[in-house]
Amino acid sequence: MEKLLFTLVTLVLASSCSCRPSSCNVYPCPHYEVIETNEDFEERRYFDSDWVTIKMNNRDTNSLLIAMETLHTFSEKQKEAGRKYYDGWPVLITIVDGDVPSTSLSCFLAPNPEAEITDSSVTLEHKAPTTVYVRTYSGEPSPTTAEENKKTLSEALVKAGKKFNPNISVGAFYESYFSLTHHNEIWIYSA
């Protein structure tokens, strides 16, 4: 009986776990609840969150490096000025296709920041609660693996009969590019 009870408690605790990346044990991450999990994707409901965002001029490596350096400089200036500012994960690359295509790089902003915008290329962005479908994968992040995982996730969503916005996709990265391990995600917003 004791073994059965332990198994039941373990299953209940495991099913309520958001299975957050290990970097979220060290750095702040946005809060969410898991709505559904299956072998192909996870459905999450994210709560309100704030982000530091930089619009990218192009979808190339040089634009990404410039955006990353701008985010890093912004973070360092906040800390040097003595403001309450914490680095958070994930870093998002949001790609919007359609009539007005755009690409941006965003970094999660921990709750109650005292950030002050001193660079016109940086904006503070508030995201309202939203539902996203998530596919997790490991390995070194790259445009090729992100695109492959986006395609796999889109196909799984169609197969599952889920309604989603095909024009917006997000690559979520939780560790430094130079990390030995990587927890990567592709997010597609529900429709």
TAZI-V246747 format. One line per field, one symbol per residue. phi: phi as a letter, one per 20 degrees, with the letter a starting at -180 (. if undefined). psi: psi as a letter, one per 30 degrees, with the letter a starting at -180 (. if undefined). Layout:
BEGIN
phi=???
psi=???
END
This chain:
BEGIN
phi=.ffffffffffffffefelfgffffddfcfebceebcbfdacdcdeegbdceccfefbdcfffffffffffffggfffffemffbcfcceeddddddofcfbcbdccfdgglfdfcfccfedcecddfgbdcdcddbdnffbgffffffffffgfffffemeebefecccedcdcfgeffccddcddcffe
psi=eeeeeeeeeeeeeeffkfhklffffelklkklkkekkafflkkkjklklklkkkkkelileeeeeeeeeeeeeeeeeeeefgljkkklllkkjkkklaeiklklkkkkjlkhlhkkkfkffkkkkkklklklkkkklalkkleeeeeeeeeeeeeeeeefgkkljffklkkkkflkeglflkjllkkkkl.
END
